[in-house]
Amino acid sequence: MSNIVSFIVTLIKNKVLKNICIAMLKLFSQLPADHRLVMFESFLGKQYSCNPRAIYEYMAKHCPSYNMYWSFDKKTYKTYKATEIKCVKRFSLKWMFLMARAGYWVANSRLPLWLPKPRHAIYLQTWHGTPLKKLAADIEEIHLPGTNTTEYKKCFLEEASKWDYLISPNNYSTNIFRRAFQFNKTIIESGYPRNDYLHYRNNDEVINEIKNKLGIPLDKKVILYAPTWRDNQYCNKGTFRFHLKLDLNKMKKTFGEKYYIILRLHYLVAETLNISQFETFAYDFSSYEDIRDLYLVSDLLITDYSSVFFDFAILNRPIFFYVYDIEEYRDKLRGFYFNLETEAPGPLFKHTEDLIKGIQDFNINGQYPYEKLHTFQEKYCKLENGTSSKKVVNEVFKTPC
């Protein structure tokens, strides 16, 4: 009984606090707008990463007249508050003041639906991946706690209606975004700003520098394992779990002498992994600030349905797909926009033993379908030439830097 009462009290408090936030935001939005103020946010304030970071870094170098702030949740704010990055705690009074007066919002995932967007604000939605999994209005059935399919789509599309600009990495994505987000404003088909980094930092000096920073010996090769989350594996609303199906014991027995394996989980499940028993072989870098460094130090990628393989393909390195639940994920949970079995830029495996054999064949014989990778690059990575940040900034921030 006490748990029920506590839950009800929490709900009431949250509703009251939300109403206070809305009222304060509306009040602050009546103040003069600051058209040189830009608010950045990545993955619900959990990271300093992705497309917003790339745009921020480009503007910090080329557009110094803009006043730029990062919106962080409580935990991430503690990490960055003492750095040179101007940051503000999400949902604080200062955050409300800045969000209400800012001339620009730059985010890579949805902002709270209740957040009122001032008339003067320009909202640049960068998004965070090329879609394999179906999105928004294209999803046939939602498997998330606290919502249903109709409500989820309604809320998603209501949020998308606030966007003024949307970034697309390729024409394939543009067509999907138009339909799935029901977005009829400006799409900037530029490639992803975050991938500029993979062009101008892909060299031995930088890679060795990052390895030293991560504590990876320079004589070790690196496997990056970056799976996505599962919609139906949740504890409660907004909290998900991840069951590690990759057999790290077998991986260590085979590759422990020559490889490190680094794991990078989706931000929704990044705090649920414990691999401490595999110390000296497997390391969890889910909380590392930006996956871009992990791409650069990795000799090969293992993933499943995560959009990371679209980015990693730029590096022209092997990608292996560990898809133990492909039928369930494809046919019941999300659905795909294309046939992964025929179009994936690398081989698919359902069992750890087969995956190990595939990696061994590559290591010993150089056996890998590079022709599929190159076909994939031509279709999905053609715009990724290191100039995406510049294209986006020139389009959105029309006043001289």
N, C-alpha and C positions, 0 to 999 in steps of 0.2 A: 504493500500500500504506500509506504514511504517513497519508494522509487517512482511510483506513478505521480504522486504529489510533486516530487522534485522535477520530474519531466515537464509537468504542466507549468510549474513556476518558471522553468527555463524558457519554455515557449513564450510565455507572457512577457518575460524580460526581453527576449530577443525581438518580439514584435514592437514593444515600446521603444527599444533602442533603435530599431529600423525606422520607425516613424520620426524619432528625434533627428536621425541622420538626414532623412528626406527633407524635413523642415529646415534644417541648418543649410543644406545644400541649396535649396530654393532661395533662402535668404541671402546667402553669399553670392549667388548668381546674379543678384540685383546690383552688385558692386561693379565698377568698371572692369571690363575684361582686360586681361593681359595677353595680347596676341603674340607675345614672344615667349610665353610660358608653355612648356611641353611636358606632359605627364606620361611616363613610360611604365608599363607593367608586363611581366612575363609569367605565364602559368599561375594565375591567381595570386601573384605576389610572392611565389615560392622560389623564384630564380632570378638571377641576373644573366640572361641568356637569350638565345634565339634571334629572330628578326628584329625585335625592339632593341636588343643590345647592338646589333650591327648598325642600325639606323642611328642610334645614340652615338656610337663611336665615330661614325662618319660625320655627324653634325658637330661633335665636340672638336673635330679637327678642322672642318671646313665652314662651319656656321657658328662661330663663337658668340655671336650676339644673342643667341637664344638662351633662355634660362630653363634648364632641364632638370627635372626631378624623377626619381624612381619610387614607385609605390611598392612597398614590401610588406609581407605579413610579419607578425611579431618576431618569429624565429629568424627570418632572413634579415630583418632590420637590424638585429643585434650583430649580425655578421658584418654589415656594411656601414653602420652608422659612424664608425671612426675612420672611414676611408675618404678619398677625395670625391666620391660619388655623392651628390646631393640626394638624400633619400628621406622618405617620410613613412611613418607607420600607417598601414592600411586601416581605414575607418576612424583614424584619430581626428581631432578637431582641425589640426593643421592640414591633414589630407583633404577634409571636406572643403576647407577654404581654398586650397590649391586646385582641386578638381573643378570647383564651381567657377573659378576665374580663368582657368587655363584656356588658351586659344586652341590647343591640340591635345587629344588623347591618342596614345599609341599603345596597342595591346595585341597579344597574339592568341588570346582565348577570351571567352565571354566575360564581360564585366557583370556585376550583379544586376539582375533585371529591374530591381526597384530603383536603381541609380538614375536620377533625372539628368538628362543631357541638356545643358544650357544651349540656347539658340546660337550663341557665338562660337561654340566649340566645334572643331573639325575632328571627327573620329576616324583614325586610320586603323583598320583591322588588318593585321599582317598575316593572320592565321599561322599554322605551325606544321604543315606537312602536305605533301602531294597525296591525294586520297586513293587508297586501295579499298579501305572499308567504306561502306555507305555512310553518308552524312545526313543529318537534319531531316528535311522533308523526304529524302529518299529512303530512309530507314523504314522497313515494313513493320517491325515490332520492337518496342523498347523493353529491355530487361534490367531496369534500374529501380532501386528502392525509392519510395516517396513520390513516384510519378507514374503516369501511364503514357501510352504512345501519343494520344491526342494532346495531352497537356504538355508533354516534352516538346513536341513540334511547335505548338503555339508559342511557348516561351522562347524557344530558339529563334524563331522567325521574328518575334517581337524585338528581341535583342538585335538581330541582323538589320532590322529596319532603321536602327540608329547609326549604322555605319555610313560614312561618307565615301570612304575609299577602301578597297580590298585588294591585297596583293595576291597575284597568282604566279606560280613558278613555271607554268607552261600552258599551251592552248588546251590540252586535255583537261587540266584543272579548271581553267576558265569556264568551260562549258558545264562542268559539274557544279561549280560554285554558283553560277547563275541560277541553275535549277534548284539545287539542294537548299541554298540559302534564300531563294527567291529574291535575289539581289539585283536591282535595276539601276544602281548608281555606277560610279566609275571603278572598273577593275583595272589595276595596273599589272599588265602581263610582262614582268621584268626579270623573272628568276627570283630566287629567294635571297635577300640581303645577307642572311646568315652564312650563305655558302661562298660569299666573296672571300672569306677567311681561308677556305680550303684551296683557293688559288694562290693567294699571295703569301701564305705561311707554310706551304707544303715543300719543305726542304729539310735536309739532314740536320742542320744546325738547330732549327726550331724544334724538330722532333726529339732530338737528344735533350734539349733544354726542358721540354715537357716531361720526358721520361725521368729526368733527374728530379723534377718537381714532384712527380707522383711516386718516386721511390722505386722505379722499375729499372733493373740493371740494363745497361746498353746492349749487352750480348743476348738478351732474351727477346724472343718474338712475342707478339701480343695478339690474343684473340679477344675481340669485343663481343659480348653477348648482350643484346639489347632487345628483349621481347616487349610486347605491348601488354595492356591490361585486358581482363575479361569482364564484360559488362555484368555477368551474372555471378561473379565472385566478389560479393560484398558482405561487410559486417552490418552496416546500417547506411543510412543516407549520407553520401559524401565520403564514406570510408570503405575502401576496397582492400582485398588481400591478393596475394599472388603465390601460387604453389609452384615451386621450382621443380620442373619435370626433367630438366637436363641432369644427367647423372654425373656429378662432379667427381665422384670417386673414380669412375671409369675414365673420365677425361684426364684426371691427374695421373693415373697409372700410365696412360699412353703418352701424354704431352708434358708431363711435369718437369722433365729435364730441360726442355728447350723453350717452353712457352709460359707466359703468364696469361690468365684469363681474367678480364675485368668485366664486371657486370654493371649494366646501366638500366635500371627499371624505369617504367613510365612514372611521371610525377605523382599520379594518383595512388600508386602502390609503393613508392620509393622508400617508405619507412617500415616496411613489413618483412625485410629480408635479414636473415642471420646466417652467415657462412663462415663464422669464426673458426670452425673446425678445419677449414681448408687453407689456413694461413700458410704463406709461402708459395701458394699457387693461384688461388682465387681471391679477388678483392672487389668489394662493393664500392663503386664510384657513383652510385645513384644520386648522392647529395653533392657531387662535384658541380661547380657552378655552371659549366657549359659543356655539352657533349662534343663540341667542335674539336677540343683538344684530344679527346678520346678517339675520335675518327683518325686524327693525324698519326697517333702513335700505334694504331692497330694495323696489323698485317692482313687480317681478314675479319669479316663480320659474320656472326651468327645472329639471325633474327627470325621473326615469324611474319606477323601482319603489320608490324610497325612501319611507319613511313620513313624510318631511318635509312632504309635501303635505297631510297631515291636519292638521298644526299650522299651516302657513302659511295654510290656508283660513280660519282664524279671523280673519285680518286683512282678508278680503274684497278681496284683490288678485289680479290675474290669475296663473294657473298654466298653463304650457305644458309638454307632455310630449314629451321627445326619446327615442323608443323604437325605435332603429335595430335592435335584436335581440329584439323582443318575442316573436316566435314561438319562438325558441330558449329564451329565459328562461322563458316561460310553459309551454311544452310539454315541455322537457327538463331545465332546471335546477331550478326551484323549484315552479312552479305558483302560481296565484292563487286567492284566496277569492271574488273576484267578477270580472265581465267589465269590465276596465279600459276597453275601447273604448267601452262604452255608459255606464258609470257615472263615469268620470273627471270631475273638476270643471273640465276645460279640454280644449283640442284636443290631439290626438296627431300627431306628425310623425316620419318615419323618416329624413329628409335635412335637412342644415343649411340648404339653400336654401329648403325649404318652411317650416322653422321661422322663418327670417328673414322670409319673406313673411307668416306669421301674426302676428309681432310688429309688423311694419309696418302691417298692417291694423288692429291695435288702436291703434297710435299715431296713425294718420291719421284713421281713421273711428270709433274707439271700438268696433270690432267684436270682441265677446267674449261667450261664452255664459254670462252671469251667472245665468240661470235654472238652469242645471246646477249652478253653484257654490252657489246658495242651497239647492237640493234636497240637495246633498251635505252642507252645513253642518247642515241639520236632522237628518240621520241620524247623522252622526259627531261633530259638534262641540257638541251641545246642552248637555252638562254643563260645557263650558269657560266658566265665568262668573267666574273670578278667585278662587274659594273652595276650590279642590281641596286645596291644602296644609293648610288648616285642617281640612278633613274628614278627611284622612289622619292627621294628628297627633292629633286627638281620638279617632279609632278605635284607633290603635296604642298611643299613650303615654297610657294610661288614668289614671295617677297625675297629680295636679295639677302643672302646670308651675311 
